[in-house]
Amino acid sequence: MRQPDWIKRWQRRVMPAEPEAALRVVSRPQRRMAGTYHALHAYLQGRYADTAVLSFEQIESLLGFALPDEARTHDDWWAGRGPDADAPGHADAWRLAGRTAKPNFHARTVSFERVST
């Protein structure tokens, strides 16, 4: 039995001529964490738990230096918002580890929650 022409046209559009062409994956280069906050990134990247809660003191111990004053009082610092928000910086430490940061200023802790994919 002969296939109708519309099926042949549909198959040409949907099915690639070369099976390997369908399997070809184009990968985008991923940003890598570098800089002064790398130790925090490495710590968060290696945690299996969906939530990691660290005190400001624990974060400073990982980093080897004190957090800036803004980190202790401003949500925007943890959200990575500000005049240079698009530039690579401190927020990449948790973003590139697939997490969000939610500070609790009263308890002096930060909850790093895994972003569901």
C-alpha positions as a Python dict, from the first residue, in 0.01 Angstrom:
ca = {
    (1, 'M'): (0, 0, 0),
    (2, 'R'): (131, 340, -98),
    (3, 'Q'): (159, 614, 169),
    (4, 'P'): (-25, 938, 105),
    (5, 'D'): (193, 1234, 12),
    (6, 'W'): (103, 1427, 329),
    (7, 'I'): (251, 1150, 546),
    (8, 'K'): (575, 1155, 347),
    (9, 'R'): (601, 1534, 386),
    (10, 'W'): (528, 1510, 760),
    (11, 'Q'): (792, 1238, 809),
    (12, 'R'): (1055, 1448, 631),
    (13, 'R'): (984, 1740, 864),
    (14, 'V'): (966, 1539, 1186),
    (15, 'M'): (1223, 1265, 1126),
    (16, 'P'): (1579, 1374, 1053),
    (17, 'A'): (1750, 1231, 749),
    (18, 'E'): (2043, 1121, 965),
    (19, 'P'): (1961, 948, 1296),
    (20, 'E'): (2280, 1091, 1451),
    (21, 'A'): (2153, 1443, 1386),
    (22, 'A'): (1870, 1388, 1632),
    (23, 'L'): (2117, 1288, 1902),
    (24, 'R'): (2351, 1581, 1856),
    (25, 'V'): (2353, 1790, 2172),
    (26, 'V'): (2472, 2146, 2171),
    (27, 'S'): (2618, 2231, 2508),
    (28, 'R'): (2635, 2581, 2644),
    (29, 'P'): (2946, 2676, 2832),
    (30, 'Q'): (2870, 2691, 3201),
    (31, 'R'): (2997, 2965, 3424),
    (32, 'R'): (3244, 2847, 3680),
    (33, 'M'): (3289, 2981, 4027),
    (34, 'A'): (3616, 3156, 4092),
    (35, 'G'): (3732, 3419, 4332),
    (36, 'T'): (3705, 3491, 4699),
    (37, 'Y'): (3372, 3310, 4753),
    (38, 'H'): (3486, 2984, 4591),
    (39, 'A'): (3514, 2801, 4926),
    (40, 'L'): (3146, 2869, 5003),
    (41, 'H'): (3051, 2750, 4656),
    (42, 'A'): (3252, 2428, 4698),
    (43, 'Y'): (3090, 2363, 5036),
    (44, 'L'): (2736, 2412, 4903),
    (45, 'Q'): (2807, 2213, 4588),
    (46, 'G'): (2917, 1916, 4799),
    (47, 'R'): (2609, 1909, 5025),
    (48, 'Y'): (2350, 1643, 4950),
    (49, 'A'): (2079, 1797, 5169),
    (50, 'D'): (1824, 2019, 5000),
    (51, 'T'): (1876, 2283, 5268),
    (52, 'A'): (2202, 2389, 5429),
    (53, 'V'): (2185, 2636, 5716),
    (54, 'L'): (2506, 2816, 5807),
    (55, 'S'): (2570, 3084, 6064),
    (56, 'F'): (2750, 3401, 5961),
    (57, 'E'): (3048, 3278, 6163),
    (58, 'Q'): (3054, 2943, 5979),
    (59, 'I'): (3043, 3121, 5644),
    (60, 'E'): (3328, 3350, 5751),
    (61, 'S'): (3526, 3049, 5868),
    (62, 'L'): (3484, 2886, 5526),
    (63, 'L'): (3580, 3204, 5344),
    (64, 'G'): (3867, 3305, 5568),
    (65, 'F'): (3748, 3665, 5595),
    (66, 'A'): (3460, 3864, 5746),
    (67, 'L'): (3140, 3917, 5553),
    (68, 'P'): (3072, 4280, 5456),
    (69, 'D'): (2837, 4483, 5676),
    (70, 'E'): (2568, 4472, 5403),
    (71, 'A'): (2554, 4092, 5436),
    (72, 'R'): (2449, 4127, 5799),
    (73, 'T'): (2165, 4373, 5739),
    (74, 'H'): (2043, 4374, 5375),
    (75, 'D'): (1834, 4113, 5194),
    (76, 'D'): (1949, 4261, 4863),
    (77, 'W'): (2306, 4147, 4929),
    (78, 'W'): (2190, 3784, 4956),
    (79, 'A'): (1958, 3819, 4659),
    (80, 'G'): (2246, 3949, 4448),
    (81, 'R'): (2057, 4267, 4362),
    (82, 'G'): (2220, 4602, 4329),
    (83, 'P'): (2395, 4825, 4079),
    (84, 'D'): (2630, 4550, 3959),
    (85, 'A'): (2392, 4253, 3993),
    (86, 'D'): (2472, 4116, 3646),
    (87, 'A'): (2844, 4106, 3714),
    (88, 'P'): (2994, 3787, 3854),
    (89, 'G'): (3027, 3812, 4228),
    (90, 'H'): (2946, 3679, 4570),
    (91, 'A'): (2594, 3555, 4477),
    (92, 'D'): (2747, 3316, 4223),
    (93, 'A'): (2874, 3112, 4519),
    (94, 'W'): (2524, 2976, 4582),
    (95, 'R'): (2362, 3036, 4244),
    (96, 'L'): (2615, 2823, 4057),
    (97, 'A'): (2570, 2557, 4325),
    (98, 'G'): (2199, 2553, 4238),
    (99, 'R'): (2077, 2722, 4556),
    (100, 'T'): (1904, 3032, 4683),
    (101, 'A'): (2007, 3223, 4995),
    (102, 'K'): (1759, 3334, 5261),
    (103, 'P'): (1912, 3522, 5553),
    (104, 'N'): (1770, 3528, 5906),
    (105, 'F'): (1931, 3839, 6051),
    (106, 'H'): (1792, 3784, 6401),
    (107, 'A'): (1942, 3433, 6423),
    (108, 'R'): (2252, 3538, 6225),
    (109, 'T'): (2210, 3244, 5985),
    (110, 'V'): (2157, 3188, 5615),
    (111, 'S'): (1948, 2907, 5468),
    (112, 'F'): (2076, 2787, 5131),
    (113, 'E'): (1796, 2595, 4962),
    (114, 'R'): (1840, 2381, 4654),
    (115, 'V'): (1655, 2509, 4349),
    (116, 'S'): (1426, 2240, 4211),
    (117, 'T'): (1491, 2159, 3848),
}
